Amino acid sequence: MQIDDCFQTLPATDPQWYAIFTMPRHEKFVAKSFEQRQIECFLPVYEKLSSWKNRQRVNVMLPLFPRYIFAWIDRPQRLQVLQTSGVIRIVGAGSSPTPLPDAEIEFLRTAADRKRVEPYPDLVVGNRVCVKRGPMAGIEGVLVRKQNGTRFILTLQLIQQSVSIEIGAEDLETLQS
């Protein structure tokens, strides 16, 4: 029995969001490959001002989560994803892929559309908060201050990555520990 046979005998399920772990610097290539294969994907990016060797400054679009891309797939599409050049694995517990909550992906899409998102490498101990209204209502994270603005930190537990997003203090409420 080949691996193809195993995937074909599994029953189809409703599509869900999965984190896909890629080779270094292959996120955009994998996203383009998914589009060619008609696999819905989401690659959150942010804009960064970079200085080149000739002292020219250029805005570049970088992946928000290096080496990760998100795909909206069902069980039969997993094999197609794994056969895509640049893909290492579908993130999960052990050998079983773990879907991401739809709310987290929608939160990232909303923030990325507004260009108010940037990577946040280290979580600082702060207050746990919850967004109380708007498209991000119900999302929990950590509150930090940065350059006199209110910043909300969302951590995707599955891939252990965090992002910092600007949000009004009036839209947050403190959670009891």
VENVENNOR-V965555 format. One record per pair of residues at least 4 apart in sequence whose C-alpha atoms are under 6 Angstrom apart, sorted by sequence separation. I is the first residue (numbers start at 0). J is the second residue. D is the distance in whole Angstrom. If there is no record, write none. Layout:
# VENVENNOR-V965555
i	j	d
I	J	D
I	J	D
This chain:
# VENVENNOR-V965555
i	j	d
34	38	6
50	54	6
51	55	5
72	76	6
91	95	6
102	106	6
107	111	6
132	136	5
144	148	6
155	159	6
33	38	5
50	55	6
91	96	4
110	115	6
111	116	6
131	136	5
144	149	5
155	160	6
50	56	4
90	96	6
91	97	4
110	116	6
130	136	5
144	150	6
154	160	6
49	56	6
89	96	6
130	137	5
143	150	5
154	161	4
49	57	5
129	137	6
130	138	6
153	161	6
48	57	6
129	138	6
142	151	5
153	162	6
48	58	4
129	139	4
141	151	6
152	162	6
47	58	5
128	139	6
141	152	5
152	163	5
47	59	5
128	140	5
140	152	5
151	163	6
46	59	6
127	140	6
128	141	6
140	153	5
151	164	5
46	60	5
127	141	5
150	164	5
45	60	6
126	141	6
150	165	5
45	61	6
125	141	6
126	142	5
44	61	5
125	142	6
44	62	4
45	63	6
43	62	6
44	63	5
43	63	5
42	68	5
41	69	5
40	69	5
106	135	5
40	70	4
39	70	6
40	71	6
39	71	5
132	170	6
131	170	6
26	66	6
130	170	6
131	171	6
130	171	5
119	161	6
129	171	6
23	66	6
119	162	5
129	172	5
118	162	5
119	163	5
128	172	6
21	66	5
117	162	6
118	163	6
128	173	4
20	66	6
21	67	6
117	163	6
128	174	5
20	67	5
116	163	6
127	174	6
19	67	6
116	164	5
19	68	5
115	164	6
18	68	6
19	69	6
115	165	6
18	69	5
17	69	6
17	70	5
16	70	5
16	71	4
63	118	6
15	71	5
14	71	6
15	72	6
14	72	5
14	73	4
13	73	6
25	85	6
12	73	6
12	74	6
11	74	6
22	85	5
21	85	6
21	86	4
21	87	5
20	87	6
20	88	5
19	89	5
19	90	6
18	90	5
45	117	6
17	98	5
16	98	5
17	99	6
16	99	5
